[in-house]
Each structure stands twice: as structure tokens, then as C-alpha cells.
Amino acid sequence: MDKEKLDNDFEKLWNETPLSHSDNIKEDSWKQFHSQTFAKNKRVFKPWRYAAAAAILLFAGIGTGIYFNNKPQSEHVILTENVIENTTTKIKYVVLPDSSKIELSPNSKISYANNFALNRKIELIGEAYFKVKKDKQHPFQVFCDETTTTVLGTSFTIKESEKKEVTVELYEGSVQMNVKGQDQKWILKPGEKFTYANPTASVVEFSRFKDFDNENLSALSNYIEENYGYKVIIPAENLNQKITIRINKKEDLKTIVQLISEMYNLNFEINEDLKQITFQ
């Protein structure tokens, strides 16, 4: 990616920051961000950078290629060699043989073949969030009911309801949707949701961000506890410090934790056994 294209992409992301900031403030901050981003020398830490930090971090997938199959899937492949089922009441974290990651929701199941590195096809029953490892030579496909989602490297959620309605929400990258028996294909962009309720299909926008606009840091720690299941311990003197940030609702927890650490000059420790994050 050349400098001019990177410049344009960053400016586009910057313009998506919370609307409560005036255009003048956003424009001035953007110019300052731009001048330091492309500086030759290493930059020292500047707190203002984080007004748009999340938008920059969350779109690391810009430029990801995508394989589009011109022919819709006529039949689903039956994959039974490896079956992973979540019978608990909590999200189950799965790392696939190609290093792609899945958050498998309760009462959901995936299955895939033994030669997954070469045949990246998955059958899904229920709901799961996918963060796919990029591999140009081997497209990643998810079969759910009568739909097929084809990707290379991206992140998205697929959900099948009890009424056999399938929804796909795209957070990063690009995906192609096919429906069994139909010639039409749908190519989704980040922030778009595909819904298939036999026999109709539709694409609408959805909010993939969570905004914190001049809120206490404690609000962000509560968000982490509610959405990631980790208890967050922050020093009392930092709890009421203000934060303005936009994050992807499916951002990696470690990225958020590191962001807080740098913004407030705090060290942190993650205890996986206790599901606890301690800042100090």
C-alpha cells in the first residue's frame, strides 16, 4: 500500500470518530496525527493520538484480498471428521488448524475435515464469531443452513435462529454470500448485515462500534466485564479519569487492554485462571 492510499484510508477512518466532536477539532487533530504518523523519526507518546486510536487499530485488515466464487454453492459438503460442540452456557474459544479463531456461542456446533489446512470448509449450527487467518490460496467457507460465506482474511459473526433465519454481520474485510439454488451473490462491506429468511435475502447496515464519549474509565472496565467475561481492577485514582474512544465491538481484548495501559501509563497482568485483569 503506497503512502497516498494509506493517507486516504486513515483520513476516512478518522472521519468515523464520534459525532460529538466538532469538524474543526477533528480536522485539527487529523492534521496533527497525519504529520506525526509519517514522521521519519520515532514519535514519543502523545495522549491526543488515542482520540482515533481505536479506528486505526481496528482496521488492520485494510487491503485484505478476497476470493469470490462466481458460481453459487449448489450443495453443502458434509464434514464430520472433527466436531466441536459448545454445551456450556459460556462462549467457547476455538483455534483452528490454520490459526483462525472462533468464538463458539452456547448450544452451537462446528465441524470440519482433517485436511483443513487445504480444505478450509466449516459447517456451523448455531452462532459463532470468526476471525479468519489470511490465505490467498485456500478460501475459507462457512456453510450454515442454505447459505455459504466465502472469505480469505476477515472477521464476522454468523447466527442461525430457531426459525432457520441466517444473519451474517461483517466487522472487518469483505465476504461474499451465496444461497443454495440462487445465482445471485451478495458482497458485504464492513458494517453490513446479510439476512436470509427462505426465500428472501436482504442487506442492511448495523453498528459495529462502541463509543465512549468523555466517560469515566470505569465505564470501559464495566464494558470489558460484560462483553469479555474478565473482571477488571483499576487503581482508584484512575477510575474517574475521562476517556473518549471508539472500539470495534469484536476487538481483541488484549488490544483494548494494551491501549488502556499506554493511555494511562499503567502496567497490567492478565490472570487467565481467574479471568481477571489487574492494572497498577
C-alpha positions as CSV (number, residue, x, y, z in Angstrom):
1,M,0.0,0.0,0.0
2,D,1.5,3.4,-1.0
3,K,1.6,6.4,1.2
4,E,-1.2,8.3,-0.7
5,K,-3.6,5.4,-0.4
6,L,-2.7,4.8,3.3
7,D,-3.2,8.5,3.9
8,N,-6.7,8.4,2.3
9,D,-7.7,5.3,4.3
10,F,-6.6,6.8,7.6
11,E,-8.5,10.0,6.9
12,K,-11.6,8.0,6.1
13,L,-11.3,6.2,9.4
14,W,-10.7,9.4,11.3
15,N,-14.0,10.8,9.9
16,E,-15.8,8.0,11.6
17,T,-14.9,9.1,15.1
18,P,-17.8,10.0,17.4
19,L,-20.0,12.8,16.1
20,S,-19.9,14.8,19.3
21,H,-16.6,16.3,18.3
22,S,-16.8,19.3,16.0
23,D,-15.5,19.2,12.5
24,N,-12.8,21.8,13.4
25,I,-11.5,19.8,16.3
26,K,-11.5,16.6,14.1
27,E,-9.7,18.5,11.3
28,D,-7.0,20.0,13.5
29,S,-6.4,16.7,15.2
30,W,-6.3,14.9,11.9
31,K,-3.6,17.3,10.6
32,Q,-1.5,16.7,13.7
33,F,-2.0,13.0,13.5
34,H,-1.0,13.0,9.8
35,S,2.2,15.0,10.4
36,Q,3.4,12.7,13.1
37,T,2.3,9.4,11.6
38,F,4.6,9.9,8.6
39,A,7.4,11.5,10.5
40,K,10.8,10.0,9.8
41,N,11.9,9.8,13.5
42,K,10.2,7.7,16.2
43,R,7.4,9.5,18.0
44,V,7.1,9.9,21.7
45,F,3.8,9.1,23.4
46,K,1.1,11.7,22.9
47,P,-2.3,11.3,24.7
48,W,-4.2,13.0,21.9
49,R,-3.4,10.2,19.5
50,Y,-6.0,8.0,21.1
51,A,-9.0,10.0,20.0
52,A,-8.8,8.0,16.8
53,A,-6.5,5.1,18.0
54,A,-9.3,2.5,18.0
55,A,-10.3,3.3,14.5
56,I,-6.7,2.9,13.4
57,L,-6.1,-0.3,15.3
58,L,-9.3,-1.9,14.3
59,F,-8.8,-1.7,10.6
60,A,-5.6,-3.6,10.3
61,G,-7.4,-5.7,7.7
62,I,-7.4,-2.8,5.1
63,G,-6.3,-4.2,1.8
64,T,-7.1,-7.8,2.6
65,G,-7.8,-9.7,-0.6
66,I,-10.9,-11.7,-1.1
67,Y,-11.7,-14.6,-3.3
68,F,-15.1,-14.5,-5.0
69,N,-16.6,-17.7,-6.3
70,N,-18.7,-16.8,-9.4
71,K,-20.8,-19.9,-9.0
72,P,-23.1,-20.3,-6.1
73,Q,-22.7,-23.4,-3.9
74,S,-25.1,-26.0,-5.2
75,E,-24.7,-28.4,-2.3
76,H,-23.1,-28.3,1.1
77,V,-20.1,-30.5,1.8
78,I,-20.7,-32.9,4.7
79,L,-17.8,-32.6,7.2
80,T,-17.7,-34.9,10.1
81,E,-14.1,-35.8,11.0
82,N,-13.8,-33.0,13.6
83,V,-16.8,-31.9,15.6
84,I,-16.7,-29.2,18.3
85,E,-19.8,-28.5,20.2
86,N,-20.4,-26.0,23.0
87,T,-22.8,-27.4,25.5
88,T,-21.9,-24.9,28.2
89,T,-23.5,-21.5,29.0
90,K,-20.4,-19.5,28.1
91,I,-18.5,-18.8,24.9
92,K,-16.1,-21.5,23.8
93,Y,-12.8,-20.3,22.2
94,V,-11.5,-22.5,19.4
95,V,-8.3,-22.2,17.4
96,L,-8.4,-24.0,14.1
97,P,-5.5,-25.8,12.4
98,D,-4.8,-22.8,10.2
99,S,-4.7,-20.5,13.3
100,S,-8.1,-18.9,12.5
101,K,-10.1,-18.2,15.7
102,I,-13.7,-18.9,16.6
103,E,-15.8,-17.8,19.5
104,L,-18.5,-20.5,19.6
105,S,-21.7,-19.5,21.3
106,P,-23.6,-21.8,23.7
107,N,-25.7,-24.5,22.1
108,S,-23.7,-24.2,18.8
109,K,-21.6,-26.7,16.9
110,I,-18.9,-26.6,14.1
111,S,-17.5,-29.4,12.0
112,Y,-14.6,-29.6,9.6
113,A,-12.4,-32.1,7.7
114,N,-9.0,-33.5,8.7
115,N,-7.3,-31.8,5.8
116,F,-8.5,-28.4,6.9
117,A,-5.3,-26.5,6.0
118,L,-6.0,-27.3,2.4
119,N,-9.8,-27.6,2.6
120,R,-11.0,-24.7,4.8
121,K,-14.6,-25.6,4.9
122,I,-16.7,-25.4,8.1
123,E,-20.3,-26.4,8.8
124,L,-22.0,-24.3,11.5
125,I,-25.1,-24.9,13.6
126,G,-26.0,-22.1,15.9
127,E,-23.9,-18.9,16.3
128,A,-20.1,-18.1,16.1
129,Y,-17.8,-15.2,15.6
130,F,-14.9,-15.9,13.2
131,K,-11.5,-14.2,12.9
132,V,-10.1,-15.8,9.8
133,K,-6.4,-16.2,9.0
134,K,-5.5,-14.8,5.6
135,D,-4.6,-17.5,3.0
136,K,-4.9,-16.4,-0.7
137,Q,-4.6,-20.0,-1.9
138,H,-7.3,-21.5,0.3
139,P,-10.6,-19.6,0.6
140,F,-12.4,-20.0,3.9
141,Q,-16.0,-21.1,3.6
142,V,-18.7,-21.4,6.3
143,F,-21.9,-23.4,5.5
144,C,-24.9,-22.5,7.6
145,D,-28.3,-23.8,6.6
146,E,-28.6,-22.9,2.9
147,T,-26.1,-20.1,2.9
148,T,-22.4,-20.1,2.1
149,T,-20.0,-17.4,3.4
150,T,-16.7,-17.2,1.5
151,V,-13.7,-15.2,2.8
152,L,-9.9,-15.0,3.0
153,G,-9.0,-12.9,6.0
154,T,-11.6,-11.0,7.9
155,S,-13.9,-11.1,11.0
156,F,-17.6,-11.7,11.1
157,T,-20.5,-13.2,13.0
158,I,-22.9,-15.9,11.7
159,K,-26.1,-16.7,13.5
160,E,-28.8,-19.3,12.7
161,S,-32.1,-18.8,14.5
162,E,-34.5,-21.5,15.5
163,K,-36.6,-20.4,12.5
164,K,-33.7,-21.2,10.2
165,E,-33.0,-17.5,9.6
166,V,-29.3,-16.8,9.0
167,T,-27.7,-13.5,9.7
168,V,-24.1,-12.5,8.9
169,E,-22.6,-9.3,10.4
170,L,-19.3,-8.2,8.9
171,Y,-16.8,-6.4,11.1
172,E,-13.6,-6.3,9.0
173,G,-12.6,-7.2,5.5
174,S,-15.1,-8.4,2.9
175,V,-17.2,-11.5,2.3
176,Q,-19.3,-13.0,-0.5
177,M,-22.7,-14.5,0.3
178,N,-24.3,-17.3,-1.8
179,V,-27.7,-19.0,-1.2
180,K,-28.2,-22.6,-2.4
181,G,-30.2,-22.7,-5.6
182,Q,-29.8,-19.0,-6.4
183,D,-27.5,-17.4,-8.9
184,Q,-27.3,-14.0,-7.1
185,K,-24.4,-13.2,-4.9
186,W,-24.0,-10.5,-2.2
187,I,-20.7,-8.9,-1.4
188,L,-20.7,-7.3,2.1
189,K,-18.6,-4.4,3.3
190,P,-17.7,-3.8,7.0
191,G,-20.8,-2.6,8.9
192,E,-23.3,-4.5,6.7
193,K,-25.6,-7.3,7.8
194,F,-26.9,-10.0,5.5
195,T,-30.1,-11.8,6.5
196,Y,-31.6,-14.8,4.8
197,A,-35.1,-16.0,5.6
198,N,-36.1,-18.5,3.0
199,P,-36.7,-17.5,0.3
200,T,-35.8,-13.8,0.8
201,A,-32.4,-12.2,1.4
202,S,-31.5,-8.6,2.4
203,V,-28.5,-6.4,3.3
204,V,-28.7,-3.6,5.8
205,E,-26.3,-1.6,7.9
206,F,-25.6,-2.2,11.6
207,S,-23.4,-0.5,14.2
208,R,-20.1,-2.4,14.7
209,F,-18.7,0.2,17.1
210,K,-19.0,1.1,20.8
211,D,-18.4,4.7,21.5
212,F,-17.2,6.2,24.8
213,D,-17.5,10.0,24.7
214,N,-15.8,11.7,27.7
215,E,-16.9,8.9,30.0
216,N,-15.2,7.6,33.2
217,L,-12.6,4.9,32.6
218,S,-14.8,2.7,34.9
219,A,-17.4,2.6,32.1
220,L,-14.9,0.9,29.8
221,S,-13.9,-1.6,32.5
222,N,-17.6,-2.4,33.0
223,Y,-17.9,-2.9,29.3
224,I,-15.0,-5.4,29.3
225,E,-16.5,-7.4,32.2
226,E,-19.9,-7.6,30.5
227,N,-18.7,-8.5,27.0
228,Y,-15.4,-10.4,27.5
229,G,-16.1,-12.0,30.9
230,Y,-13.0,-10.6,32.6
231,K,-13.1,-8.8,35.9
232,V,-11.1,-5.5,35.6
233,I,-9.3,-4.0,38.6
234,I,-8.2,-0.4,38.1
235,P,-6.4,1.9,40.7
236,A,-9.0,4.1,42.5
237,E,-7.2,7.2,41.3
238,N,-7.8,6.3,37.7
239,L,-11.5,5.2,37.8
240,N,-12.9,8.7,37.2
241,Q,-10.4,9.7,34.6
242,K,-12.1,10.5,31.3
243,I,-11.8,8.6,28.1
244,T,-13.1,9.3,24.6
245,I,-12.6,6.4,22.2
246,R,-14.4,4.2,19.6
247,I,-13.8,0.5,19.6
248,N,-14.9,-2.3,17.4
249,K,-17.4,-4.5,19.3
250,K,-15.4,-7.5,18.3
251,E,-11.9,-6.1,19.1
252,D,-9.4,-8.4,20.6
253,L,-9.4,-8.0,24.4
254,K,-5.6,-7.7,24.5
255,T,-5.6,-4.7,22.1
256,I,-8.1,-2.9,24.4
257,V,-6.0,-3.7,27.5
258,Q,-2.8,-2.5,25.9
259,L,-4.5,0.7,24.8
260,I,-5.6,1.5,28.4
261,S,-2.1,0.6,29.6
262,E,-0.4,3.1,27.2
263,M,-3.0,5.9,27.7
264,Y,-2.8,5.9,31.5
265,N,0.8,4.7,31.9
266,L,-0.3,1.6,33.7
267,N,1.2,-1.9,33.9
268,F,-1.2,-4.8,33.6
269,E,-1.5,-8.5,34.4
270,I,-4.0,-10.9,32.9
271,N,-4.9,-14.0,35.0
272,E,-6.5,-16.5,32.7
273,D,-7.4,-18.9,35.6
274,L,-9.3,-16.2,37.5
275,K,-10.5,-14.3,34.3
276,Q,-9.1,-11.2,35.8
277,I,-7.2,-8.1,34.5
278,T,-5.3,-6.1,37.1
279,F,-3.9,-2.6,36.2
280,Q,-1.4,-0.9,38.5
